[in-house]
Amino acid sequence: MEKYFLGLDIGTSSCGWAVTDPNYNLVRKKGKDLWGSVLIEQGQTASETRLKRTGKRRLNRKKLQLMWLREIFEAEITKFDPYFFDR
């Protein structure tokens, strides 16, 4: 087993790599030099997910508020209009 070095270049949108011997010559394996790079897709921001999450929370709060109002005023409102909440 001969000694070798693995060099990595990790950037924001790519990763590069190379395998060299102690004299910094590229190592060959199966007739190919051992080096390459991989491009990475750019990350997405969480703004769209955040908007959906806050919208869902806002809708849930509104439903709870309406439910609480109904519990408080239902007895008095149904005296005058029994079908108020059905509409």
N, C-alpha and C positions, 0 to 999 in steps of 0.2 A: 504494500500500500504506500504510494508516494504522497508526499505532502502537497496540499493545494490550499488556495485561498478563495473564499467566496465573497465577492464585492457586491454590495447592494446600493442602489441609488433610488431612494424612495421620495417621490415628489407628491405634489397635491393631486395630480391627475395621471401619474404614471409610476411604474416601478421598473427599474432596470437592474440587470444582474450580469455578472461575468465570473467565470472560474479561471484562475490563473495558477501557475506554478510559483515556487518561491522567487523566481527571477522575473515575475510579472509577464510571462508569456501565456497566451491563451491556451488552455488545455483542450485537446481534441478527443472526442469520444464517438465511435462509430462513424468516423470520417467528417464530423461536424465540429466546428468551434463551439464551445459552451458559453454562449452569451445571448442575451435577448432583452426584450422589454415588453411590458404589458401596459396598455392604456386602460385607464379606469374611468367609468362614466362619472360625470360631475354630480356631486350630491345635490339633493333637492332641499329647499328650505321647508320648514314646518308650518309656514304661514297658512297654507290651505287647510291642513289638518287642524290647526289652532282655530281657524274660523269656524269649522264644522263643530268642534268641541264647544266653543263658547256659544254658538247658536243653539246647540242641544241643551246646554245648561240654562240659557235664557228661556227657552221654551218650557223646560221642566219647572223653572221658578214661576212662570206665568200660570201654568196649570195648577201648581200648588196654591198660588194666591187666589185663583178663582175658586178652588175647592174650599179654602178657608172662608172666603166671603160667603159662599153658598151655605156652609155650616152655620155661620153666624146669623145670616138674614133669612134663611129658608122658611122658618116658622112664620115670620111676619109677612113675607112676600106671598106665600101660598094662601094667606087669608084673603087677599085681594085678587090674586090671579093664580089659580092652581096649576095652570099649564105654562107658567113663565119659564121654568127651567127646561121644559120639554122643547120649547121653541129655541 
